[in-house]
Amino acid sequence: MTGIEPAFTLEGARNNLHFSQKEVAEALGMSTKTYADYEKYRKVLRTDKAFEFAKLVKLPFDSIIFLPKDYETFVVGKKYLLTKGETV
């Protein structure tokens, strides 16, 4: 890569090709609600689904933001809950 490449959020990548959440969800084999959770970064896409998403939206994998800004806090918080015996 040369220079600074643009970075797309999941929503931005989807909107770039004018796909609806429902269309993307169906293409990835999940419910619209589940996809919306990924798009709002409430959940993190598995790597295989992330690659499928990149192919679907016709963007390089490394130009899409798949993790929330606060990913470290997101993961540490879940680990804390799991050590306390709570469900995530």
Backbone as ProteinMPNN parsed JSONL, in Angstrom:
{"seq_chain_A": "MTGIEPAFTLEGARNNLHFSQKEVAEALGMSTKTYADYEKYRKVLRTDKAFEFAKLVKLPFDSIIFLPKDYETFVVGKKYLLTKGETV", "coords_chain_A": {"N_chain_A": [[0.837, -1.182, 0.0], [0.398, 2.236, -0.66], [0.822, 5.411, 0.763], [-1.897, 6.772, 2.727], [-4.506, 4.67, 3.302], [-8.064, 4.62, 2.864], [-10.292, 3.986, 5.576], [-12.977, 1.906, 6.305], [-15.916, 1.72, 8.22], [-17.99, -1.025, 9.301], [-20.628, -0.375, 8.688], [-20.211, 1.762, 6.897], [-18.856, 0.455, 4.804], [-20.844, -1.296, 3.973], [-22.853, 0.52, 3.177], [-21.525, 1.731, 1.093], [-21.922, 0.177, -1.164], [-24.602, 0.297, -1.27], [-26.092, -1.658, 0.084], [-28.609, -3.205, 2.093], [-28.998, -3.785, 5.645], [-30.327, -6.178, 5.987], [-29.861, -7.519, 3.531], [-27.077, -7.954, 3.652], [-26.917, -9.475, 5.983], [-28.353, -11.801, 5.222], [-26.669, -12.721, 3.155], [-24.436, -13.391, 4.638], [-25.417, -15.381, 6.174], [-26.886, -15.016, 8.579], [-29.068, -13.584, 11.118], [-30.822, -10.438, 10.709], [-30.767, -8.88, 13.023], [-28.548, -9.939, 14.383], [-26.491, -9.267, 12.577], [-26.734, -6.473, 12.73], [-25.853, -6.08, 15.348], [-23.137, -6.674, 15.019], [-22.447, -4.593, 13.297], [-22.812, -2.39, 14.91], [-20.779, -2.811, 16.579], [-21.161, -4.339, 18.87], [-20.658, -6.94, 18.972], [-17.972, -9.027, 17.772], [-17.028, -9.872, 14.537], [-16.37, -13.209, 13.443], [-13.301, -14.382, 12.023], [-13.586, -15.768, 9.55], [-16.127, -14.924, 8.711], [-15.636, -12.216, 8.55], [-13.863, -12.099, 6.379], [-15.616, -13.018, 4.397], [-17.426, -10.905, 4.438], [-15.794, -8.754, 3.55], [-15.283, -9.599, 0.941], [-17.889, -9.596, -0.066], [-18.558, -6.841, 0.025], [-16.7, -5.898, -1.65], [-14.17, -4.807, -0.966], [-10.769, -4.312, 0.115], [-9.64, -6.471, 2.69], [-8.072, -5.318, 4.729], [-8.893, -2.694, 4.731], [-11.144, -2.312, 6.123], [-12.764, -1.626, 9.164], [-12.938, -3.797, 11.675], [-13.008, -4.096, 14.401], [-14.097, -2.743, 17.564], [-13.495, 0.655, 18.696], [-12.751, 0.666, 21.354], [-11.596, -1.859, 21.813], [-9.762, -3.279, 23.478], [-10.72, -2.743, 26.089], [-13.238, -3.825, 25.745], [-12.656, -6.587, 25.445], [-11.257, -7.134, 27.864], [-13.246, -6.509, 29.726], [-15.111, -8.549, 29.191], [-13.593, -10.785, 29.887], [-13.341, -10.328, 32.617], [-16.002, -10.606, 33.471], [-16.376, -13.302, 32.849], [-14.568, -14.532, 34.601], [-15.823, -14.066, 36.95], [-17.882, -15.749, 36.816], [-20.119, -15.008, 35.439], [-22.437, -14.704, 32.692], [-21.806, -13.839, 29.268]], "CA_chain_A": [[0.0, 0.0, 0.0], [1.113, 3.499, -0.658], [0.048, 6.467, 1.376], [-2.915, 6.395, 3.706], [-5.687, 4.059, 2.697], [-9.279, 4.916, 3.625], [-10.804, 2.912, 6.433], [-14.433, 1.865, 6.318], [-16.617, 0.974, 9.259], [-18.861, -2.032, 8.685], [-21.767, 0.339, 8.115], [-19.738, 2.509, 5.733], [-18.574, -0.503, 3.733], [-22.154, -1.776, 3.489], [-23.518, 1.618, 2.474], [-20.756, 2.043, -0.11], [-22.569, -0.543, -2.27], [-26.053, 0.465, -1.105], [-26.725, -2.864, 0.612], [-29.339, -3.069, 3.354], [-28.522, -4.716, 6.675], [-30.959, -7.471, 5.716], [-29.155, -8.161, 2.415], [-25.773, -8.419, 4.133], [-27.175, -10.558, 6.941], [-28.706, -13.008, 4.463], [-25.474, -13.185, 2.435], [-23.515, -13.956, 5.623], [-26.087, -16.492, 6.848], [-27.25, -14.668, 9.959], [-30.252, -12.73, 11.215], [-30.57, -9.004, 10.588], [-30.412, -8.385, 14.354], [-27.163, -10.333, 14.658], [-25.612, -8.419, 11.769], [-26.783, -5.119, 13.299], [-24.966, -6.097, 16.523], [-21.764, -6.571, 14.508], [-22.264, -3.265, 12.72], [-22.722, -1.448, 16.042], [-19.606, -3.284, 17.335], [-21.539, -5.002, 20.123], [-20.027, -8.249, 18.803], [-16.882, -9.0, 16.795], [-17.164, -10.918, 13.517], [-15.33, -14.237, 13.32], [-12.425, -14.091, 10.895], [-14.146, -16.269, 8.286], [-17.235, -14.042, 8.332], [-15.037, -10.932, 8.179], [-13.381, -12.256, 5.002], [-16.817, -13.076, 3.544], [-17.956, -9.543, 4.374], [-14.911, -7.965, 2.685], [-15.531, -10.043, -0.438], [-19.234, -9.144, -0.416], [-18.578, -5.391, -0.192], [-15.674, -5.627, -2.669], [-13.124, -3.951, -0.409], [-9.678, -5.073, 0.724], [-9.875, -6.826, 4.092], [-7.394, -4.401, 5.648], [-9.441, -1.338, 4.678], [-12.396, -2.331, 6.885], [-12.578, -1.646, 10.619], [-13.733, -4.902, 12.208], [-12.979, -4.092, 15.866], [-14.524, -1.473, 18.153], [-12.408, 1.533, 19.141], [-12.367, 0.277, 22.719], [-11.497, -3.316, 21.769], [-9.072, -3.81, 24.66], [-11.681, -2.675, 27.191], [-14.286, -4.766, 25.36], [-12.17, -7.933, 25.753], [-10.954, -7.215, 29.295], [-14.533, -6.544, 30.416], [-15.692, -9.884, 29.039], [-12.79, -11.713, 30.689], [-13.703, -10.083, 34.006], [-17.303, -11.234, 33.702], [-16.219, -14.757, 32.811], [-13.892, -14.993, 35.821], [-16.798, -13.941, 38.036], [-18.915, -16.758, 36.601], [-21.291, -14.432, 34.791], [-22.517, -14.967, 31.256], [-21.523, -12.674, 28.428]], "C_chain_A": [[0.877, 1.239, 0.0], [0.226, 4.567, -0.06], [-0.944, 5.938, 2.391], [-4.139, 5.873, 2.965], [-6.925, 4.44, 3.515], [-9.704, 3.713, 4.455], [-12.324, 3.028, 6.486], [-14.919, 1.159, 7.572], [-17.44, -0.09, 8.549], [-20.047, -1.352, 7.999], [-21.358, 1.097, 6.851], [-19.462, 1.608, 4.543], [-19.873, -1.016, 3.122], [-22.84, -0.696, 2.658], [-22.819, 1.992, 1.171], [-21.348, 1.363, -1.346], [-24.097, -0.538, -2.16], [-26.766, -0.826, -0.716], [-27.51, -2.511, 1.87], [-28.712, -4.02, 4.372], [-29.076, -6.11, 6.405], [-30.233, -8.217, 4.597], [-27.81, -8.729, 2.859], [-25.959, -9.594, 5.081], [-27.492, -11.863, 6.213], [-27.487, -13.583, 3.743], [-24.476, -13.852, 3.38], [-24.141, -15.094, 6.429], [-26.42, -16.228, 8.3], [-28.497, -13.799, 9.943], [-29.848, -11.26, 11.067], [-30.155, -8.423, 11.932], [-28.963, -8.719, 14.697], [-26.2, -9.469, 13.858], [-25.583, -7.001, 12.332], [-25.897, -5.023, 14.539], [-23.502, -6.003, 16.105], [-21.493, -5.155, 14.008], [-22.148, -2.191, 13.803], [-21.563, -1.811, 16.972], [-19.966, -3.787, 18.732], [-20.942, -6.404, 20.161], [-18.916, -8.084, 17.776], [-17.062, -10.174, 15.833], [-16.035, -11.936, 13.612], [-14.532, -13.934, 12.056], [-13.008, -14.574, 9.569], [-15.29, -15.39, 7.796], [-16.712, -12.668, 7.913], [-14.509, -10.99, 6.744], [-14.55, -12.322, 4.019], [-17.39, -11.68, 3.344], [-17.12, -8.696, 3.416], [-15.135, -8.317, 1.212], [-16.882, -9.518, -0.928], [-19.254, -7.656, -0.773], [-17.469, -4.93, -1.139], [-14.633, -4.611, -2.203], [-11.998, -4.824, 0.12], [-9.957, -5.288, 2.21], [-9.29, -5.783, 5.042], [-7.869, -2.953, 5.542], [-10.752, -1.222, 5.457], [-12.075, -2.426, 8.372], [-13.516, -2.706, 11.191], [-13.828, -4.891, 13.732], [-13.446, -2.75, 16.402], [-13.314, -0.66, 18.596], [-11.87, 1.107, 20.498], [-12.191, -1.236, 22.829], [-10.837, -3.9, 23.013], [-10.007, -3.817, 25.867], [-12.797, -3.688, 26.976], [-13.888, -6.187, 25.765], [-11.913, -8.095, 27.242], [-12.247, -7.289, 30.096], [-15.18, -7.909, 30.337], [-14.918, -10.902, 29.862], [-13.141, -11.559, 32.164], [-15.022, -10.771, 34.328], [-17.181, -12.752, 33.748], [-15.53, -15.283, 34.065], [-14.82, -14.903, 37.024], [-17.95, -14.93, 37.868], [-20.181, -16.231, 35.961], [-21.283, -14.784, 33.309], [-22.288, -13.677, 30.495], [-22.585, -12.571, 27.367]], "O_chain_A": [[1.957, 1.264, 0.591], [-0.971, 4.626, -0.338], [-0.84, 4.802, 2.853], [-4.717, 6.553, 2.118], [-6.838, 4.567, 4.737], [-9.49, 2.565, 4.065], [-12.874, 4.11, 6.686], [-14.388, 0.112, 7.942], [-17.573, -0.058, 7.326], [-20.421, -1.705, 6.881], [-22.076, 1.075, 5.852], [-19.792, 1.95, 3.407], [-19.986, -1.153, 1.904], [-23.345, -0.967, 1.569], [-23.451, 2.51, 0.251], [-21.284, 1.909, -2.448], [-24.786, -1.274, -2.866], [-27.9, -1.067, -1.13], [-27.118, -1.62, 2.623], [-27.986, -4.944, 4.006], [-28.374, -7.107, 6.577], [-30.012, -9.423, 4.705], [-27.447, -9.846, 2.49], [-25.242, -10.591, 4.993], [-26.952, -12.914, 6.559], [-27.294, -14.799, 3.724], [-23.754, -14.766, 2.981], [-23.477, -15.701, 7.269], [-26.26, -17.1, 9.154], [-28.93, -13.334, 8.888], [-28.691, -10.893, 11.272], [-29.279, -7.559, 11.982], [-28.238, -7.883, 15.236], [-25.202, -8.989, 14.397], [-24.517, -6.39, 12.405], [-25.256, -3.995, 14.761], [-22.712, -5.328, 16.763], [-20.431, -4.59, 14.27], [-21.453, -1.192, 13.615], [-21.386, -1.196, 18.024], [-19.17, -3.673, 19.664], [-20.745, -6.982, 21.23], [-18.911, -7.125, 17.003], [-17.228, -11.319, 16.255], [-14.881, -11.571, 13.836], [-15.039, -13.302, 11.13], [-12.931, -13.862, 8.568], [-15.409, -15.138, 6.597], [-17.277, -12.03, 7.025], [-14.686, -10.042, 5.978], [-14.482, -11.749, 2.932], [-17.787, -11.309, 2.239], [-17.67, -7.997, 2.565], [-15.17, -7.437, 0.352], [-17.004, -9.055, -2.062], [-19.887, -7.255, -1.749], [-17.314, -3.737, -1.399], [-14.264, -3.691, -2.932], [-12.239, -5.959, 0.533], [-10.45, -4.392, 2.896], [-9.919, -5.408, 6.031], [-7.308, -2.074, 6.195], [-11.393, -0.171, 5.454], [-11.219, -3.21, 8.785], [-14.735, -2.534, 11.192], [-14.652, -5.61, 14.298], [-13.218, -1.72, 15.767], [-12.24, -1.211, 18.842], [-10.668, 1.183, 20.75], [-12.592, -1.833, 23.828], [-11.302, -4.908, 23.545], [-10.07, -4.811, 26.59], [-13.247, -4.334, 27.922], [-14.687, -6.91, 26.36], [-12.314, -9.101, 27.827], [-12.333, -8.058, 31.053], [-15.745, -8.38, 31.324], [-15.516, -11.788, 30.472], [-13.23, -12.552, 32.885], [-15.139, -11.446, 35.351], [-17.804, -13.408, 34.583], [-15.868, -16.365, 34.545], [-14.613, -15.6, 38.017], [-18.88, -14.951, 38.674], [-21.202, -16.917, 35.938], [-20.241, -15.121, 32.746], [-22.536, -12.58, 30.996], [-22.547, -11.659, 26.542]]}, "name": "protein", "num_of_chains": 1, "seq": "MTGIEPAFTLEGARNNLHFSQKEVAEALGMSTKTYADYEKYRKVLRTDKAFEFAKLVKLPFDSIIFLPKDYETFVVGKKYLLTKGETV"}
